[in-house]
Amino acid sequence: MKSARAEGLVLCTDCHLLVRAPRAHQGACPRCGGALHARIPNSVSRTWALVVAAWVLLVPANLYPIMTVIYFGEGEPDTIISGVIKLAEEGMLPIAIVVFVASIAVPVLKLLGIMLLLFTVHFKWALSKTECTVLYRIIEVVGAWSMLDLFMISILVTLVDLGTVAQITAGPGATAFATVVVITMFAAMSFDPRLIWDLQEDSND
């Protein structure tokens, strides 16, 4: 089955109008005026740049404190990992597992998944195109769930402010972690999954 690009058609990403290639060369959609491209421009290079930036920021996100809880003047800052360990030690294993999955496993696995798609396109690996597409959809859907930790911190910081009795403050790790989550979401958006199917079309040719 041939792709729209092989048939000389281009899809407008703004209004989803399918445009003939001769019109596409004009550079604008005849209906909404949006820019027309057969594929997202510089998709691979832009996605690589975002992935590398996310890996770099993942280091301070896990090394710096993400939250400090103070009870009656006593308390110490916690990183994501130390927070998970403390939750497990206090018998809150289900919560510890949720925080570990949302804050550590999901961001790392999401970055590895995007890298797998990038390597597949770059090296033209003969992987299942359907499975790669499913992987891309999963990455898009679960990406925002990494914000669970930050939502919890923002709620606690807002609600728990009892002066000298109890206080919760966000640490620099929270900023780095939020940046990682946002960057990985942009990385998934900048990757064009149609490049995966172009490999199958090229192999058929």
BELTA-V327892 format. One record per residue. RES is the residue in one letter. SS is DSSP state (H for helix, E for strand, C for the rest). PSI is psi in whole degrees, 0 to 359 (NA if undefined). OMEGA is omega as a letter, one per 40 degrees, with the letter a starting at -180 (NA if undefined). Layout:
[[RES	SS	PSI	OMEGA] [RES	SS	PSI	OMEGA]]
This chain:
[[M	C	127	a] [K	C	152	i] [S	C	169	i] [A	C	324	i] [R	C	320	i] [A	C	334	i] [E	C	5	i] [G	C	29	a] [L	E	148	i] [V	E	135	a] [L	E	128	i] [C	C	123	a] [T	C	349	a] [D	C	307	a] [C	C	0	i] [H	C	28	i] [L	C	134	i] [L	E	119	a] [V	E	141	i] [R	E	148	a] [A	H	319	i] [P	H	322	i] [R	H	325	a] [A	H	329	a] [H	C	343	i] [Q	C	343	i] [G	C	357	a] [A	E	145	i] [C	C	133	a] [P	C	342	a] [R	C	311	a] [C	C	350	i] [G	C	5	a] [G	C	156	i] [A	E	139	a] [L	C	131	i] [H	C	138	i] [A	C	325	i] [R	C	158	i] [I	C	124	a] [P	C	135	i] [N	C	36	a] [S	H	311	a] [V	H	312	a] [S	H	320	i] [R	H	319	i] [T	H	319	i] [W	H	317	i] [A	H	318	i] [L	H	322	i] [V	H	315	i] [V	H	317	i] [A	H	321	i] [A	H	318	i] [W	H	320	i] [V	H	315	a] [L	H	343	i] [L	H	335	i] [V	H	302	i] [P	H	333	i] [A	H	330	a] [N	H	340	a] [L	H	325	a] [Y	C	153	i] [P	C	138	i] [I	C	338	a] [M	E	146	i] [T	E	124	i] [V	E	124	a] [I	E	122	i] [Y	E	119	i] [F	C	45	i] [G	C	359	a] [E	E	142	i] [G	C	164	i] [E	C	151	a] [P	E	150	i] [D	E	136	i] [T	C	177	i] [I	H	315	a] [I	H	314	i] [S	H	328	i] [G	H	320	i] [V	H	317	i] [I	H	317	a] [K	H	319	i] [L	H	319	i] [A	H	320	a] [E	H	330	a] [E	C	11	i] [G	C	8	i] [M	C	59	a] [L	H	316	i] [P	H	318	i] [I	H	321	i] [A	H	320	i] [I	H	317	i] [V	H	315	i] [V	H	319	i] [F	H	314	a] [V	H	313	a] [A	H	324	a] [S	H	340	a] [I	H	304	a] [A	H	313	a] [V	H	311	i] [P	H	319	a] [V	H	313	a] [L	H	326	i] [K	H	317	i] [L	H	318	i] [L	H	322	i] [G	H	317	i] [I	H	320	i] [M	H	322	i] [L	H	317	i] [L	H	320	i] [L	H	317	i] [F	H	324	i] [T	H	317	i] [V	H	317	a] [H	H	313	a] [F	H	0	i] [K	C	48	i] [W	C	145	a] [A	C	58	i] [L	C	163	i] [S	C	121	a] [K	H	326	i] [T	H	315	i] [E	H	323	i] [C	H	321	i] [T	H	318	i] [V	H	318	i] [L	H	317	i] [Y	H	319	i] [R	H	321	i] [I	H	317	i] [I	H	319	i] [E	H	319	a] [V	H	314	a] [V	H	351	a] [G	H	316	a] [A	H	340	a] [W	H	346	i] [S	H	344	i] [M	H	357	a] [L	H	315	i] [D	H	317	a] [L	H	324	i] [F	H	317	a] [M	H	317	a] [I	H	317	a] [S	H	321	i] [I	H	316	a] [L	H	318	i] [V	H	323	a] [T	H	319	a] [L	H	324	a] [V	C	93	i] [D	E	81	a] [L	C	31	i] [G	C	237	a] [T	C	348	a] [V	C	305	a] [A	E	141	a] [Q	E	141	i] [I	E	129	i] [T	E	146	i] [A	E	145	a] [G	C	176	a] [P	H	336	i] [G	H	330	i] [A	H	320	i] [T	H	315	i] [A	H	320	a] [F	H	319	i] [A	H	321	i] [T	H	320	i] [V	H	314	a] [V	H	314	a] [V	H	318	a] [I	H	318	i] [T	H	326	i] [M	H	319	i] [F	H	325	i] [A	H	317	i] [A	H	322	i] [M	H	327	a] [S	H	341	i] [F	C	132	a] [D	C	106	a] [P	C	345	i] [R	H	340	i] [L	H	330	i] [I	H	317	a] [W	H	338	i] [D	H	329	i] [L	H	319	i] [Q	H	320	i] [E	H	319	i] [D	H	322	i] [S	H	326	i] [N	H	326	i] [D	C	NA	NA]]
